[in-house]
Amino acid sequence: MPLTMVETGRQFTVRKIKGRDEVHVFLEGLGLVPGSAVVVVAKNPGGLILNVKESRVALGLDMANKVLV
């Protein structure tokens, strides 16, 4: 299921990243790799706020749809 569809406050594991190589490199730089834990802290019309490896990350909805948990 895409990251945009999960409930806030619950921990999920990244299963797969969809998209081109550039997308994979960008998301890897943020710590979003298969097997990593992620928590959606907040949702807003522009995107998501995530906790990834003890860091807060803002991610737009288009990018968040490429992250499958």
PyMOL Python script that loads the backbone (N, CA, C, O; Angstrom):
from pymol import cmd

cmd.read_pdbstr("""\
ATOM      1  N   MET A   1       0.853  -1.161   0.000  1.00  0.00           N
ATOM      2  CA  MET A   1       0.000   0.000   0.000  1.00  0.00           C
ATOM      3  C   MET A   1       0.908   1.236   0.000  1.00  0.00           C
ATOM      4  O   MET A   1       1.944   1.231   0.665  1.00  0.00           O
ATOM      5  N   PRO A   2       0.543   2.281  -0.726  1.00  0.00           N
ATOM      6  CA  PRO A   2       1.349   3.505  -0.763  1.00  0.00           C
ATOM      7  C   PRO A   2       1.365   4.210   0.595  1.00  0.00           C
ATOM      8  O   PRO A   2       0.428   4.095   1.384  1.00  0.00           O
ATOM      9  N   LEU A   3       2.423   4.921   0.839  1.00  0.00           N
ATOM     10  CA  LEU A   3       2.609   5.632   2.103  1.00  0.00           C
ATOM     11  C   LEU A   3       1.500   6.655   2.339  1.00  0.00           C
ATOM     12  O   LEU A   3       1.198   6.968   3.491  1.00  0.00           O
ATOM     13  N   THR A   4       0.899   7.171   1.302  1.00  0.00           N
ATOM     14  CA  THR A   4      -0.168   8.168   1.448  1.00  0.00           C
ATOM     15  C   THR A   4      -1.446   7.579   2.037  1.00  0.00           C
ATOM     16  O   THR A   4      -2.315   8.329   2.482  1.00  0.00           O
ATOM     17  N   MET A   5      -1.577   6.271   2.051  1.00  0.00           N
ATOM     18  CA  MET A   5      -2.807   5.636   2.522  1.00  0.00           C
ATOM     19  C   MET A   5      -2.724   5.107   3.950  1.00  0.00           C
ATOM     20  O   MET A   5      -3.719   4.604   4.471  1.00  0.00           O
ATOM     21  N   VAL A   6      -1.567   5.206   4.594  1.00  0.00           N
ATOM     22  CA  VAL A   6      -1.427   4.657   5.943  1.00  0.00           C
ATOM     23  C   VAL A   6      -1.934   5.641   6.986  1.00  0.00           C
ATOM     24  O   VAL A   6      -2.047   6.839   6.725  1.00  0.00           O
ATOM     25  N   GLU A   7      -2.238   5.121   8.173  1.00  0.00           N
ATOM     26  CA  GLU A   7      -2.710   5.977   9.254  1.00  0.00           C
ATOM     27  C   GLU A   7      -1.529   6.636   9.964  1.00  0.00           C
ATOM     28  O   GLU A   7      -0.420   6.101   9.980  1.00  0.00           O
ATOM     29  N   THR A   8      -1.780   7.776  10.536  1.00  0.00           N
ATOM     30  CA  THR A   8      -0.726   8.502  11.231  1.00  0.00           C
ATOM     31  C   THR A   8      -0.446   7.863  12.587  1.00  0.00           C
ATOM     32  O   THR A   8      -1.329   7.281  13.219  1.00  0.00           O
ATOM     33  N   GLY A   9       0.814   7.991  13.016  1.00  0.00           N
ATOM     34  CA  GLY A   9       1.210   7.535  14.335  1.00  0.00           C
ATOM     35  C   GLY A   9       1.590   6.074  14.444  1.00  0.00           C
ATOM     36  O   GLY A   9       2.034   5.634  15.505  1.00  0.00           O
ATOM     37  N   ARG A  10       1.430   5.317  13.386  1.00  0.00           N
ATOM     38  CA  ARG A  10       1.757   3.895  13.414  1.00  0.00           C
ATOM     39  C   ARG A  10       3.017   3.622  12.604  1.00  0.00           C
ATOM     40  O   ARG A  10       3.223   4.235  11.556  1.00  0.00           O
ATOM     41  N   GLN A  11       3.851   2.721  13.072  1.00  0.00           N
ATOM     42  CA  GLN A  11       5.102   2.406  12.375  1.00  0.00           C
ATOM     43  C   GLN A  11       4.855   1.374  11.282  1.00  0.00           C
ATOM     44  O   GLN A  11       4.134   0.396  11.479  1.00  0.00           O
ATOM     45  N   PHE A  12       5.467   1.614  10.131  1.00  0.00           N
ATOM     46  CA  PHE A  12       5.392   0.702   8.999  1.00  0.00           C
ATOM     47  C   PHE A  12       6.793   0.432   8.487  1.00  0.00           C
ATOM     48  O   PHE A  12       7.721   1.191   8.767  1.00  0.00           O
ATOM     49  N   THR A  13       6.945  -0.641   7.741  1.00  0.00           N
ATOM     50  CA  THR A  13       8.228  -0.985   7.124  1.00  0.00           C
ATOM     51  C   THR A  13       8.136  -0.739   5.630  1.00  0.00           C
ATOM     52  O   THR A  13       7.180  -1.165   4.983  1.00  0.00           O
ATOM     53  N   VAL A  14       9.125  -0.054   5.084  1.00  0.00           N
ATOM     54  CA  VAL A  14       9.177   0.191   3.641  1.00  0.00           C
ATOM     55  C   VAL A  14       9.438  -1.141   2.952  1.00  0.00           C
ATOM     56  O   VAL A  14      10.412  -1.829   3.259  1.00  0.00           O
ATOM     57  N   ARG A  15       8.569  -1.497   2.027  1.00  0.00           N
ATOM     58  CA  ARG A  15       8.694  -2.763   1.294  1.00  0.00           C
ATOM     59  C   ARG A  15       9.346  -2.575  -0.076  1.00  0.00           C
ATOM     60  O   ARG A  15      10.166  -3.386  -0.506  1.00  0.00           O
ATOM     61  N   LYS A  16       8.961  -1.473  -0.761  1.00  0.00           N
ATOM     62  CA  LYS A  16       9.431  -1.285  -2.134  1.00  0.00           C
ATOM     63  C   LYS A  16       9.356   0.191  -2.488  1.00  0.00           C
ATOM     64  O   LYS A  16       8.514   0.926  -1.970  1.00  0.00           O
ATOM     65  N   ILE A  17      10.248   0.615  -3.379  1.00  0.00           N
ATOM     66  CA  ILE A  17      10.228   1.978  -3.917  1.00  0.00           C
ATOM     67  C   ILE A  17       9.967   1.859  -5.412  1.00  0.00           C
ATOM     68  O   ILE A  17      10.691   1.163  -6.124  1.00  0.00           O
ATOM     69  N   LYS A  18       8.924   2.545  -5.885  1.00  0.00           N
ATOM     70  CA  LYS A  18       8.621   2.557  -7.321  1.00  0.00           C
ATOM     71  C   LYS A  18       9.277   3.783  -7.943  1.00  0.00           C
ATOM     72  O   LYS A  18       9.552   4.768  -7.257  1.00  0.00           O
ATOM     73  N   GLY A  19       9.523   3.714  -9.238  1.00  0.00           N
ATOM     74  CA  GLY A  19      10.024   4.879  -9.956  1.00  0.00           C
ATOM     75  C   GLY A  19      11.394   4.651 -10.576  1.00  0.00           C
ATOM     76  O   GLY A  19      11.974   3.567 -10.511  1.00  0.00           O
ATOM     77  N   ARG A  20      11.880   5.731 -11.180  1.00  0.00           N
ATOM     78  CA  ARG A  20      13.166   5.700 -11.869  1.00  0.00           C
ATOM     79  C   ARG A  20      14.320   5.703 -10.871  1.00  0.00           C
ATOM     80  O   ARG A  20      14.124   5.839  -9.663  1.00  0.00           O
ATOM     81  N   ASP A  21      15.526   5.551 -11.409  1.00  0.00           N
ATOM     82  CA  ASP A  21      16.724   5.537 -10.569  1.00  0.00           C
ATOM     83  C   ASP A  21      16.876   6.829  -9.773  1.00  0.00           C
ATOM     84  O   ASP A  21      17.329   6.804  -8.629  1.00  0.00           O
ATOM     85  N   GLU A  22      16.495   7.966 -10.377  1.00  0.00           N
ATOM     86  CA  GLU A  22      16.621   9.246  -9.679  1.00  0.00           C
ATOM     87  C   GLU A  22      15.743   9.274  -8.425  1.00  0.00           C
ATOM     88  O   GLU A  22      16.131   9.831  -7.398  1.00  0.00           O
ATOM     89  N   VAL A  23      14.572   8.674  -8.520  1.00  0.00           N
ATOM     90  CA  VAL A  23      13.650   8.604  -7.382  1.00  0.00           C
ATOM     91  C   VAL A  23      14.269   7.758  -6.276  1.00  0.00           C
ATOM     92  O   VAL A  23      14.224   8.131  -5.104  1.00  0.00           O
ATOM     93  N   HIS A  24      14.849   6.613  -6.653  1.00  0.00           N
ATOM     94  CA  HIS A  24      15.484   5.737  -5.679  1.00  0.00           C
ATOM     95  C   HIS A  24      16.628   6.452  -4.963  1.00  0.00           C
ATOM     96  O   HIS A  24      16.749   6.365  -3.741  1.00  0.00           O
ATOM     97  N   VAL A  25      17.456   7.151  -5.713  1.00  0.00           N
ATOM     98  CA  VAL A  25      18.595   7.866  -5.125  1.00  0.00           C
ATOM     99  C   VAL A  25      18.107   8.960  -4.178  1.00  0.00           C
ATOM    100  O   VAL A  25      18.646   9.108  -3.081  1.00  0.00           O
ATOM    101  N   PHE A  26      17.101   9.723  -4.583  1.00  0.00           N
ATOM    102  CA  PHE A  26      16.568  10.799  -3.749  1.00  0.00           C
ATOM    103  C   PHE A  26      16.012  10.241  -2.433  1.00  0.00           C
ATOM    104  O   PHE A  26      16.330  10.749  -1.357  1.00  0.00           O
ATOM    105  N   LEU A  27      15.188   9.203  -2.522  1.00  0.00           N
ATOM    106  CA  LEU A  27      14.574   8.637  -1.324  1.00  0.00           C
ATOM    107  C   LEU A  27      15.592   7.929  -0.436  1.00  0.00           C
ATOM    108  O   LEU A  27      15.451   7.940   0.787  1.00  0.00           O
ATOM    109  N   GLU A  28      16.616   7.313  -1.031  1.00  0.00           N
ATOM    110  CA  GLU A  28      17.689   6.716  -0.238  1.00  0.00           C
ATOM    111  C   GLU A  28      18.403   7.775   0.579  1.00  0.00           C
ATOM    112  O   GLU A  28      18.786   7.524   1.722  1.00  0.00           O
ATOM    113  N   GLY A  29      18.587   8.950   0.011  1.00  0.00           N
ATOM    114  CA  GLY A  29      19.232  10.050   0.726  1.00  0.00           C
ATOM    115  C   GLY A  29      18.437  10.501   1.938  1.00  0.00           C
ATOM    116  O   GLY A  29      19.003  11.041   2.889  1.00  0.00           O
ATOM    117  N   LEU A  30      17.129  10.283   1.910  1.00  0.00           N
ATOM    118  CA  LEU A  30      16.269  10.623   3.037  1.00  0.00           C
ATOM    119  C   LEU A  30      16.155   9.482   4.043  1.00  0.00           C
ATOM    120  O   LEU A  30      15.558   9.651   5.107  1.00  0.00           O
ATOM    121  N   GLY A  31      16.723   8.322   3.714  1.00  0.00           N
ATOM    122  CA  GLY A  31      16.654   7.172   4.601  1.00  0.00           C
ATOM    123  C   GLY A  31      15.523   6.220   4.294  1.00  0.00           C
ATOM    124  O   GLY A  31      15.307   5.258   5.030  1.00  0.00           O
ATOM    125  N   LEU A  32      14.800   6.470   3.224  1.00  0.00           N
ATOM    126  CA  LEU A  32      13.683   5.600   2.837  1.00  0.00           C
ATOM    127  C   LEU A  32      14.186   4.516   1.897  1.00  0.00           C
ATOM    128  O   LEU A  32      14.225   4.698   0.680  1.00  0.00           O
ATOM    129  N   VAL A  33      14.565   3.398   2.474  1.00  0.00           N
ATOM    130  CA  VAL A  33      15.040   2.239   1.724  1.00  0.00           C
ATOM    131  C   VAL A  33      14.237   1.019   2.162  1.00  0.00           C
ATOM    132  O   VAL A  33      13.732   0.991   3.284  1.00  0.00           O
ATOM    133  N   PRO A  34      14.108   0.014   1.304  1.00  0.00           N
ATOM    134  CA  PRO A  34      13.374  -1.188   1.717  1.00  0.00           C
ATOM    135  C   PRO A  34      13.948  -1.755   3.015  1.00  0.00           C
ATOM    136  O   PRO A  34      15.159  -1.916   3.164  1.00  0.00           O
ATOM    137  N   GLY A  35      13.046  -2.050   3.946  1.00  0.00           N
ATOM    138  CA  GLY A  35      13.440  -2.581   5.238  1.00  0.00           C
ATOM    139  C   GLY A  35      13.500  -1.540   6.344  1.00  0.00           C
ATOM    140  O   GLY A  35      13.559  -1.895   7.521  1.00  0.00           O
ATOM    141  N   SER A  36      13.486  -0.257   5.985  1.00  0.00           N
ATOM    142  CA  SER A  36      13.555   0.783   7.007  1.00  0.00           C
ATOM    143  C   SER A  36      12.181   1.053   7.598  1.00  0.00           C
ATOM    144  O   SER A  36      11.156   0.865   6.943  1.00  0.00           O
ATOM    145  N   ALA A  37      12.182   1.500   8.852  1.00  0.00           N
ATOM    146  CA  ALA A  37      10.942   1.818   9.555  1.00  0.00           C
ATOM    147  C   ALA A  37      10.576   3.270   9.297  1.00  0.00           C
ATOM    148  O   ALA A  37      11.447   4.138   9.233  1.00  0.00           O
ATOM    149  N   VAL A  38       9.278   3.530   9.148  1.00  0.00           N
ATOM    150  CA  VAL A  38       8.791   4.884   8.889  1.00  0.00           C
ATOM    151  C   VAL A  38       7.471   5.088   9.634  1.00  0.00           C
ATOM    152  O   VAL A  38       6.638   4.186   9.712  1.00  0.00           O
ATOM    153  N   VAL A  39       7.303   6.291  10.178  1.00  0.00           N
ATOM    154  CA  VAL A  39       6.065   6.664  10.863  1.00  0.00           C
ATOM    155  C   VAL A  39       5.555   7.952  10.225  1.00  0.00           C
ATOM    156  O   VAL A  39       6.300   8.926  10.118  1.00  0.00           O
ATOM    157  N   VAL A  40       4.293   7.967   9.801  1.00  0.00           N
ATOM    158  CA  VAL A  40       3.680   9.188   9.289  1.00  0.00           C
ATOM    159  C   VAL A  40       3.226   9.995  10.501  1.00  0.00           C
ATOM    160  O   VAL A  40       2.331   9.579  11.236  1.00  0.00           O
ATOM    161  N   VAL A  41       3.852  11.152  10.700  1.00  0.00           N
ATOM    162  CA  VAL A  41       3.558  12.009  11.842  1.00  0.00           C
ATOM    163  C   VAL A  41       2.343  12.881  11.558  1.00  0.00           C
ATOM    164  O   VAL A  41       1.490  13.070  12.426  1.00  0.00           O
ATOM    165  N   ALA A  42       2.267  13.418  10.329  1.00  0.00           N
ATOM    166  CA  ALA A  42       1.160  14.308   9.969  1.00  0.00           C
ATOM    167  C   ALA A  42       0.902  14.230   8.470  1.00  0.00           C
ATOM    168  O   ALA A  42       1.802  13.975   7.671  1.00  0.00           O
ATOM    169  N   LYS A  43      -0.360  14.460   8.118  1.00  0.00           N
ATOM    170  CA  LYS A  43      -0.765  14.539   6.713  1.00  0.00           C
ATOM    171  C   LYS A  43      -1.368  15.911   6.491  1.00  0.00           C
ATOM    172  O   LYS A  43      -2.113  16.417   7.331  1.00  0.00           O
ATOM    173  N   ASN A  44      -1.040  16.512   5.350  1.00  0.00           N
ATOM    174  CA  ASN A  44      -1.661  17.770   4.958  1.00  0.00           C
ATOM    175  C   ASN A  44      -1.880  17.740   3.457  1.00  0.00           C
ATOM    176  O   ASN A  44      -1.384  16.827   2.796  1.00  0.00           O
ATOM    177  N   PRO A  45      -2.600  18.697   2.890  1.00  0.00           N
ATOM    178  CA  PRO A  45      -2.904  18.658   1.453  1.00  0.00           C
ATOM    179  C   PRO A  45      -1.663  18.654   0.552  1.00  0.00           C
ATOM    180  O   PRO A  45      -1.735  18.188  -0.585  1.00  0.00           O
ATOM    181  N   GLY A  46      -0.549  19.158   1.034  1.00  0.00           N
ATOM    182  CA  GLY A  46       0.659  19.218   0.217  1.00  0.00           C
ATOM    183  C   GLY A  46       1.572  18.025   0.347  1.00  0.00           C
ATOM    184  O   GLY A  46       2.427  17.812  -0.514  1.00  0.00           O
ATOM    185  N   GLY A  47       1.418  17.234   1.403  1.00  0.00           N
ATOM    186  CA  GLY A  47       2.307  16.098   1.588  1.00  0.00           C
ATOM    187  C   GLY A  47       2.245  15.512   2.979  1.00  0.00           C
ATOM    188  O   GLY A  47       1.272  15.690   3.712  1.00  0.00           O
ATOM    189  N   LEU A  48       3.321  14.799   3.329  1.00  0.00           N
ATOM    190  CA  LEU A  48       3.389  14.089   4.594  1.00  0.00           C
ATOM    191  C   LEU A  48       4.624  14.525   5.381  1.00  0.00           C
ATOM    192  O   LEU A  48       5.640  14.911   4.803  1.00  0.00           O
ATOM    193  N   ILE A  49       4.520  14.458   6.695  1.00  0.00           N
ATOM    194  CA  ILE A  49       5.670  14.621   7.574  1.00  0.00           C
ATOM    195  C   ILE A  49       5.951  13.235   8.133  1.00  0.00           C
ATOM    196  O   ILE A  49       5.059  12.594   8.689  1.00  0.00           O
ATOM    197  N   LEU A  50       7.192  12.769   7.988  1.00  0.00           N
ATOM    198  CA  LEU A  50       7.558  11.418   8.379  1.00  0.00           C
ATOM    199  C   LEU A  50       8.660  11.424   9.428  1.00  0.00           C
ATOM    200  O   LEU A  50       9.465  12.353   9.489  1.00  0.00           O
ATOM    201  N   ASN A  51       8.690  10.388  10.248  1.00  0.00           N
ATOM    202  CA  ASN A  51       9.833  10.081  11.091  1.00  0.00           C
ATOM    203  C   ASN A  51      10.560   8.924  10.426  1.00  0.00           C
ATOM    204  O   ASN A  51      10.008   7.835  10.265  1.00  0.00           O
ATOM    205  N   VAL A  52      11.807   9.175  10.042  1.00  0.00           N
ATOM    206  CA  VAL A  52      12.629   8.151   9.416  1.00  0.00           C
ATOM    207  C   VAL A  52      13.979   8.181  10.104  1.00  0.00           C
ATOM    208  O   VAL A  52      14.667   9.201  10.080  1.00  0.00           O
ATOM    209  N   LYS A  53      14.359   7.082  10.712  1.00  0.00           N
ATOM    210  CA  LYS A  53      15.662   6.984  11.383  1.00  0.00           C
ATOM    211  C   LYS A  53      15.908   8.165  12.313  1.00  0.00           C
ATOM    212  O   LYS A  53      16.957   8.805  12.242  1.00  0.00           O
ATOM    213  N   GLU A  54      14.944   8.456  13.184  1.00  0.00           N
ATOM    214  CA  GLU A  54      15.028   9.514  14.184  1.00  0.00           C
ATOM    215  C   GLU A  54      15.176  10.918  13.584  1.00  0.00           C
ATOM    216  O   GLU A  54      15.694  11.821  14.241  1.00  0.00           O
ATOM    217  N   SER A  55      14.727  11.097  12.354  1.00  0.00           N
ATOM    218  CA  SER A  55      14.717  12.408  11.698  1.00  0.00           C
ATOM    219  C   SER A  55      13.324  12.686  11.168  1.00  0.00           C
ATOM    220  O   SER A  55      12.584  11.762  10.830  1.00  0.00           O
ATOM    221  N   ARG A  56      12.969  13.954  11.095  1.00  0.00           N
ATOM    222  CA  ARG A  56      11.691  14.356  10.487  1.00  0.00           C
ATOM    223  C   ARG A  56      11.961  14.728   9.037  1.00  0.00           C
ATOM    224  O   ARG A  56      12.913  15.445   8.728  1.00  0.00           O
ATOM    225  N   VAL A  57      11.108  14.229   8.161  1.00  0.00           N
ATOM    226  CA  VAL A  57      11.263  14.440   6.723  1.00  0.00           C
ATOM    227  C   VAL A  57       9.913  14.852   6.155  1.00  0.00           C
ATOM    228  O   VAL A  57       8.890  14.249   6.477  1.00  0.00           O
ATOM    229  N   ALA A  58       9.908  15.878   5.310  1.00  0.00           N
ATOM    230  CA  ALA A  58       8.698  16.268   4.582  1.00  0.00           C
ATOM    231  C   ALA A  58       8.781  15.661   3.186  1.00  0.00           C
ATOM    232  O   ALA A  58       9.822  15.712   2.531  1.00  0.00           O
ATOM    233  N   LEU A  59       7.672  15.089   2.749  1.00  0.00           N
ATOM    234  CA  LEU A  59       7.637  14.424   1.453  1.00  0.00           C
ATOM    235  C   LEU A  59       6.345  14.794   0.742  1.00  0.00           C
ATOM    236  O   LEU A  59       5.262  14.690   1.317  1.00  0.00           O
ATOM    237  N   GLY A  60       6.462  15.227  -0.511  1.00  0.00           N
ATOM    238  CA  GLY A  60       5.290  15.560  -1.307  1.00  0.00           C
ATOM    239  C   GLY A  60       4.464  14.315  -1.615  1.00  0.00           C
ATOM    240  O   GLY A  60       4.969  13.193  -1.558  1.00  0.00           O
ATOM    241  N   LEU A  61       3.200  14.523  -1.939  1.00  0.00           N
ATOM    242  CA  LEU A  61       2.300  13.398  -2.182  1.00  0.00           C
ATOM    243  C   LEU A  61       2.745  12.539  -3.372  1.00  0.00           C
ATOM    244  O   LEU A  61       2.600  11.317  -3.342  1.00  0.00           O
ATOM    245  N   ASP A  62       3.284  13.174  -4.417  1.00  0.00           N
ATOM    246  CA  ASP A  62       3.732  12.391  -5.577  1.00  0.00           C
ATOM    247  C   ASP A  62       4.864  11.444  -5.213  1.00  0.00           C
ATOM    248  O   ASP A  62       4.876  10.298  -5.662  1.00  0.00           O
ATOM    249  N   MET A  63       5.813  11.902  -4.408  1.00  0.00           N
ATOM    250  CA  MET A  63       6.920  11.045  -3.964  1.00  0.00           C
ATOM    251  C   MET A  63       6.423  10.007  -2.961  1.00  0.00           C
ATOM    252  O   MET A  63       6.852   8.854  -2.998  1.00  0.00           O
ATOM    253  N   ALA A  64       5.530  10.405  -2.074  1.00  0.00           N
ATOM    254  CA  ALA A  64       5.018   9.477  -1.064  1.00  0.00           C
ATOM    255  C   ALA A  64       4.252   8.322  -1.706  1.00  0.00           C
ATOM    256  O   ALA A  64       4.225   7.222  -1.153  1.00  0.00           O
ATOM    257  N   ASN A  65       3.639   8.548  -2.845  1.00  0.00           N
ATOM    258  CA  ASN A  65       2.927   7.483  -3.552  1.00  0.00           C
ATOM    259  C   ASN A  65       3.871   6.441  -4.129  1.00  0.00           C
ATOM    260  O   ASN A  65       3.437   5.336  -4.456  1.00  0.00           O
ATOM    261  N   LYS A  66       5.139   6.763  -4.262  1.00  0.00           N
ATOM    262  CA  LYS A  66       6.127   5.830  -4.804  1.00  0.00           C
ATOM    263  C   LYS A  66       6.708   4.909  -3.732  1.00  0.00           C
ATOM    264  O   LYS A  66       7.397   3.938  -4.046  1.00  0.00           O
ATOM    265  N   VAL A  67       6.424   5.220  -2.466  1.00  0.00           N
ATOM    266  CA  VAL A  67       6.928   4.415  -1.348  1.00  0.00           C
ATOM    267  C   VAL A  67       5.828   3.440  -0.928  1.00  0.00           C
ATOM    268  O   VAL A  67       4.752   3.855  -0.499  1.00  0.00           O
ATOM    269  N   LEU A  68       6.106   2.144  -1.053  1.00  0.00           N
ATOM    270  CA  LEU A  68       5.132   1.115  -0.678  1.00  0.00           C
ATOM    271  C   LEU A  68       5.528   0.500   0.657  1.00  0.00           C
ATOM    272  O   LEU A  68       6.686   0.147   0.880  1.00  0.00           O
ATOM    273  N   VAL A  69       4.535   0.381   1.543  1.00  0.00           N
ATOM    274  CA  VAL A  69       4.777  -0.208   2.869  1.00  0.00           C
ATOM    275  C   VAL A  69       3.934  -1.455   3.033  1.00  0.00           C
ATOM    276  O   VAL A  69       3.988  -2.104   4.078  1.00  0.00           O
TER     277      VAL A  69
END
""", "prot")
cmd.dss("prot")
cmd.show_as("cartoon", "prot")
cmd.util.cbc("prot")
cmd.orient("prot")
